[in-house]
């Protein structure tokens, strides 16, 4: 949520331009939510890849068995995606409620 809030704050002028061009609140919320889902998916892929690589090296160097359960992986993926979407919801709603004139004057 903090990352998306910071992103919205940095792009206040861009959001103001979209609002001035007639973008609806739903469109702005949709753009921000799509970005949050993309960031969450990239994070999930990177996390799963790093955990598999770490498990391989742990098994190779220490001989410990690395157990990977697909049910837990899907649960973690669902939690990550839902957390990303819900975390971006407040900043998205805040951005969609910005006044176009104030957003364009923001520096």
Secondary structure, DSSP 8 states (H G I E B T S, - for coil): -HHHHHHHHHTHHHHHHHHHTT--HHHHHHHHHHHHHHHHHHHHHHHHHHHHHHHHHHHHHH-------HHHHHHHHHHHHHHHHHHHHHHHHHHHT--HHHHHH--
